Amino acid sequence: MYRETLPTSIFNSTFVRPAEFYLGGFYNIPHVKYYYVFLCFVYIMTVLGNGFLLSVIYLVKTLHSPKYIIVFNLAFTDLCGSTALIPKLLDTFLLNRRYIVYEACLAHMFFVLLFGGIQSWTLVTMAYDRLIAICFPLRYHSIITTKSVVVILLCCWMFLVGIMATSAGFINRLSFCSSIEIKSFFCDHGPIYQLACNDKSYSYILATCAYTTIALIVVMCIPLILIFSSYVCIAIALSRTISREERLRALETSVLTSYIHPNARIINSSLTFTVPSLLNPIIYSLKTEEVRNAIKKLCRRAKMRKINAK
């Protein structure tokens, strides 16, 4: 059983903070350990898949192009995001270590949400790359350059670091004087905010709610809208092509991606955070001809080294 309150709270002149939070996700789910085994498998395959893709892009010079800088960033983000979430999730629920130190909880929230946001905006950048390649093929190499891609990705990183740091800052200005149970599988911003017991002023509520809404729009809504819009433009451009084979080739790297019981919502949410990182390397890279040729090239190089060694 979890404790509703924690006697060892940290007091200062303004805020009351618990020494620890309690993660209450995956409560009373039958045979839930099988799901933890599945998540462990997902994590191992995510590390292997993304690690392999990062190595291929790094070792093969023909993949040192703007497009694969984006793919490299996506693989790196997927690897870091899964590492930030799944090992801690398994340690918390499989080993029943549900209490997490207050500061560690804020750090956990920051990194999980940061990598989730970076993943979304990297997919936006990738959709932009495909849009230019299909709709403006003659201008592609003048628009999509190494410099422009690096600048876009750096702006995404800096902007989202600022957004997530501000989110953690808002949490740090709340008091928690009753329940410490976070009804989620990680230190999520919304469930933590709902635990606060501050006597909040109207202006503070307005500022916090406005910021939370803006963060939600920036991290989730705008990327979805931009990706969908880019696919609409790509579909319009492809509808003008004559050859069916050309349409299939152009779409090879393009994909479109009620009351719910709390446990079902938590499982759905955990799958949303974990499965895309497993599938992204396959969907966006490993099935493309360029990457397959690069892998074959590495295999031939390895065979030649073995022959020369003999």
Disulfide bonds with the S-S distance in Angstrom:
Cys105-Cys187 2.10
Cys177-Cys197 1.87
